[in-house]
Amino acid sequence: MVEQVPIERTTQQLIADARARQEALAQVDSLMAKATGTAHDMDNTIELTVDARGKLLNLRLAPAAVNWGPDRLGSLIVEVAQVAMQEATQNSYNQVALLLGEDMTYLIEQLSGMPAPARAANDDSGLTVEEFQRRREERLGATQRRAPARPAEPEDEDLYSFDPATLRSDR
Amino acid sequence: MAEIDVDREASRVSEQVERTAERAQEQFARIGSVAGRAESADGAIRVEVAPGGLLTDVRLTHASLRAGTDAVAQQIVELAHQATRRAGDRMYRALAPVLGPDGEKHLSSLGYEPLPDDEDESAFPGSGGR
């Protein structure tokens, strides 16, 4: 993703580039600080919002949350917080990418050791990983049902066992 | 304009980064865990966060749930904030001596700031609730 560009520019140009990058990078901090992510459990008993550093901004517990019992409720809150942080991380990278472009964002992801979660279909909502997986399976099921009903020729087997999820566009 | 020896500059910078990383590692080893913890006055709710504030552990008791879920949620948020400030204080104390005055503003931009003396962790032995 990061292209190798032969160095043909003058030192002055390189310095100017570096300054421009430094200014852009200075904005990354504030973008990171502003990005938030929200997630909830599958039963909607827990919903919480964190910023891109993980700080808990908001927590809502439905009355039914007590049914989990204290131990399970505690660990569920931690799990939902992790999903929400992934959302927040993705949101912040999305904004950084608008500012710095894809290559530079990729570089920041590498340097920070925190790659952007896949630019997934669950990017907009507080969808949990499990819920995303369930919807994906539903979608795959629907795709398979749309396949022609005629019996498959033996040499066609590969075609029908092909998993559309392996396509990049399905993410 | 004096010419810049790019190679020498690059190796100077990478040496500096290595030295800083080594010293930071020593500091972390000395300070131990940089996790932030807080618990309610009655000990019924305990939270632990990573530097930055991500919840890593939430311990509840049956007694804590009797207060109602709204009260529990609010208390968890308050405790998480307190724990986040404590983790930030630990990160600050670990890294400020390594990074020097220039680095301090970066630390505070990351939310790693020293706690005021009256909010020091040791001033709250085992407490934290309001």
Interface residues (C-beta under 8 A of the other chain):
Chain A: T11 D29 V50 D51 R53 G54 K55 L56 L57 N58 L59 R60 L61 A62 P63 A65 V66 G69 P70 D71 L73 G74 S75 I77 V78 A81 Q82 M85
Chain B: E3 I4 V49 A50 G52 G53 L54 L55 T56 D57 V58 R59 L60 T61 H62 S64 L65 G68 T69 D70 V72 A73 Q74 I76 V77 A80 H81 T84 S109 L110 G111
